[in-house]
Amino acid sequence: MAIIDGLGRKLNYLRVSVTDRCNLRCRYCMPFGGVAPIEHKEILSFEEILRVVSIMADLGVNKVRLTGGEPLVRKGIATLAKRIKEIRGIEILGLTTNGVLLGDMAKELSDSGVDAINISIDTTDEMRYKNLTLFDMYNEVRRGLLAALENSFNSVKVNCVLSPFSIPDDWIHVAAFAKDNAIDVRFIEWMPMAGEEMIEQNIIYRMDTVKGVLGKEFGEMTPCSNEENVAACAKMFSVHGFIGRLGFIPAMSSPFCKSCNRLRLTSTGDLRLCLFYDKGLALKSLLRGGASDEYIAKQILKTVEGKPAGHIGHRVNFGENSDTEAISSICGMSQVGG
């Protein structure tokens, strides 16, 4: 069986936000004062998450990624990971983290069946890291990255967001992680979202600019074949002398919506059809209201028929000559589970 949307896209990838909480306050992701925490009773329990994953696995989902907020702040996350990996049909389990707590948890996560770890690192400069995240945690994150490399994950990736706070030195030093390690370092175009605090700098970085800077620093980049994963969002490149690879996720300059295979489950139980649309299915009321698995499955299949063709932005004022688009969404990135 397969989950097919109204445009014929096969949806086999579910991203599960397990919490709205985070132990950082990244300036491009969360308002300066943070966001009001959601009451615990409104957050899906592990049993409810497992039930949704099981239903969707029966429908054809075979890949799950745990996100947040910061997923490692939720108590018992390794136990949840182990139980998800035991669900019939789930072949790949990933987790995206800021890395702060990963140093102490990497082995447990690996032993629990997590296949892939993505770590968010936007700079290697301790002072800049503190300025970007409002916490002096870079050494903890570096320790988390090293711990991930020491354990048996099938994949370790570093994600670097090209926010207006980003600078070329950040790109170069983060990219260097891939020189001596089997890591994919990916640079992600920042996607400003409506309702978030507007950033004063009229600076929006795109893939071609960053690729040019890195090419000048490290030499020619050779495109990698994408045949093994046509739904992959990153354009990957090999670099002479690098063990790992460099990649770019051109979410704004070259959206990959036509091949999107993703659905998202928020921490409060909403099934989102797209990161940047509030359209979806409220599953929590069904889970807690006595609905059968069969009924929930039918509602999911009916809902995914309306998955949007692509994200649509609207103009916002980022400066006198800016034509930047923000994505229309009620929730910010930190609450959806990017």
Phi, psi and omega in degrees: 000154180216149174268115182242129179273182184293346179254010176085008179281135178274121185255100185242008188234120180244123175260125187246113174277120185264350180197154173266353185278151176213147179263010171233170178226060184304131191294332181270353186251325188227142176304153186307319182274006183079190178235153180295126181295143178281140179300143184304322183294341180273347180274139178298138174286167176300319181297322178291319177298314181298323179295316179297314181299318180296316178299316183286330175296320177296333180275346177130357176289130179234359180229132179231140173232131178269129181227189178222223011031214177250109187299332184285351177277349179276122182300132177086016185299325179294324177295317177300316180302315181299318183288326176295316182295337179278351181288131181300129178102341179276111184261327184231129177235120178244169178212133177251129186219157173277353173087352185301318183260001189291330182304323181269350188242353186301314182296316181297320179293318178297316179295335182276355175106005176293126183270323190224135179241127172249128184241128181274117177221113184261347178200155176254003179271123186300317181291320178293323178299315179297320180294323182284323187253348183071011177225143180271077189234012186299318182298324176295321179293317178300319177297321178296320178297315179297322178294322178297320180291334182277348181254174192267044174287143178288335184212132172234123181234150173246130178252129179237116182275132182271065181282169177298345178276350184286152177223158182305324179300324177299313183300315184295314184287325176291319178302328183295343175303328183278351183290316184247008183224152178280069183234140166268116175262122186240134180256122189251122176299131181292135181245093180298136183245138179301141180095343176277159179299126181289142182262133189291323184296133177270060183230115177235113183271138178240166187305313185299322179296312182292318178300321178296317179297315182289325177296321178294325182281319190247350181104182186300140177252131181255123181300139177267149177295142180250016186296331183285344182205088184292341180270002181299140182270344184262142170265111188261148181222143171264151181229134181303130179088357179262136172284315178270194182232163173248144181218164181223134177249096186275062188300332181258316185281334180211072185302148182252028186299327184298333181250014183299131180240021191252146166231158182229136174250117180282165182295339180264007171094018175267131173272112182264135180276338181207144180304329189248021173230143179274357179291137179173209184228126177280102184274334186301318181294328177288317181297322184263358184253009175092008179293143179282162176302320181297319180293317179298318179300318179296321179293323177296311181298323178292319183291318185293345176299335181264015178302129184298153178292331180185165178283144181234129180257176172224155186294136173229159184270102176255007182154168188303320185249016185275141173239028182297145177253138171258150180272133182281114177202140180293316182270148173280172182303321184294338183263341181273323182098059184317000000 
